[in-house]
Amino acid sequence: MGTRSLERNITLLFGGAVVLCLCATANAASQRTEKHFAVTGRPVVVIQNVANGRIEVKSSKSQEVAVIANQNSNKINFEMEQAGDRIDVTANIVDASAQPLDLETSLQLTVPEETELQLKTENGLIYVEQVMGDMTLESVAGEIHLKEVSGYIIVKTTGGSLVCTQCAGKLDFNSVGGSAQILQPALTNVNLHTMTGNILFDGDFIRTGLYSMKSGRGLVEVRFSGNDSFDLKAQTATGTVDNQAAAFLKPDSHGTGHRFGSKFRGLFGTFGAGLAKVELSTYSGTIRILKRD
């Protein structure tokens, strides 16, 4: 065998050994943990996640809380504890040298249909589907998607956005730069506030419901149906009010004594009997009002 052939074979063997070593290290670092907690009543699930990754919660008919945790490295440690019907799941950084890739995690939970949730994460999607119970969801930059949930829902983000589809109950959303989309809701009380994000409410206003939507610089858009009944107040300081439903709104029949502050302008109006109360506000953005076909 020639010298060049020998050198090439040694190089290939060494390269293969390095690849195998790296794969073995990655496999050793990657971990999956699964635990099941039996519950008897309406459980409370608390998640504190300092890592980056997805938190997914779905419901089942079973009286247990099942948790599957996946992590990319051993620089993250999951602690799972049960105290009665409360389940605590905490992700801790155990190595200060951890890089962003080391902090990638995912949590998949299956809970009883009636469960209270307190979920907090840095980044990554929070997804909750078909859970009935009060919930507080907090994220710095990750998005929050809710589908067919009900209860008193509190959402807080710094830059993360909210998509709430077929949600029922009460909703309180507060964000610095995140947007909110409320689609096909059955919400009786809505309070949406963002500094720079956009707001979209596309659905029915429940009679006697209270709805407040405010954005400092973003678009606030409301789409209502012919079956709705509400009083409307829309105000802006330096922005615009794009009323594409002027033909359907009549002067506010309950507006005696109402007025705007000295820095604001806008419109009052009533649709139907004016049973719900809708307040829209932006400082320098746009308010758009339109009726769905």
CORHU-V227223 format. One record per backbone hydrogen bond with DSSP energy under -1.0 kcal/mol. CO is the residue of the C=O (numbers start at 1). NH is the residue of the N-H. If there is no record, write none. Layout:
BEGIN
CO_NH + CO_NH
END
This chain:
BEGIN
2_6 + 3_7 + 4_8 + 5_9 + 6_10 + 7_11 + 8_12 + 9_13 + 10_14 + 11_15 + 12_16 + 13_17 + 14_18 + 15_19 + 16_20 + 17_21 + 18_22 + 19_23 + 20_24 + 21_25 + 22_26 + 23_27 + 24_28 + 25_29 + 26_30 + 31_71 + 33_69 + 35_67 + 37_65 + 43_116 + 44_87 + 45_118 + 46_89 + 47_120 + 48_91 + 52_105 + 54_107 + 55_127 + 56_109 + 57_129 + 58_111 + 62_64 + 63_39 + 65_37 + 66_110 + 67_35 + 68_108 + 69_33 + 70_106 + 71_31 + 75_94 + 77_92 + 79_90 + 81_88 + 83_86 + 85_44 + 86_83 + 87_46 + 88_81 + 89_48 + 90_79 + 92_77 + 95_98 + 99_102 + 101_104 + 103_52 + 104_72 + 106_70 + 107_56 + 108_68 + 109_58 + 110_66 + 111_60 + 113_132 + 116_45 + 117_136 + 118_47 + 119_138 + 120_49 + 122_141 + 123_53 + 125_55 + 126_145 + 127_57 + 128_147 + 131_150 + 134_117 + 135_154 + 136_119 + 137_156 + 138_121 + 139_158 + 140_159 + 143_126 + 144_163 + 145_128 + 146_165 + 147_130 + 149_168 + 150_133 + 151_170 + 152_135 + 153_172 + 154_137 + 155_174 + 156_139 + 158_177 + 161_144 + 162_181 + 163_146 + 164_183 + 165_148 + 167_186 + 168_151 + 169_188 + 169_189 + 170_153 + 171_191 + 172_155 + 173_193 + 174_157 + 175_195 + 176_196 + 179_162 + 180_200 + 181_164 + 182_202 + 183_166 + 186_169 + 188_210 + 189_171 + 190_212 + 191_173 + 192_214 + 193_175 + 194_216 + 195_217 + 198_180 + 199_221 + 200_182 + 201_223 + 202_184 + 206_209 + 209_277 + 210_190 + 211_279 + 212_192 + 213_281 + 214_194 + 216_284 + 219_199 + 220_288 + 221_201 + 222_290 + 223_203 + 224_292 + 225_228 + 229_276 + 230_271 + 231_278 + 232_269 + 233_280 + 234_267 + 235_282 + 236_265 + 240_287 + 241_243 + 242_244 + 242_289 + 245_248 + 245_249 + 250_270 + 255_258 + 261_264 + 265_236 + 267_234 + 269_232 + 270_250 + 271_230 + 271_274 + 276_231 + 277_211 + 278_233 + 279_213 + 280_235 + 281_215 + 283_238 + 285_240 + 286_220 + 287_242 + 288_222 + 289_244 + 290_224
END
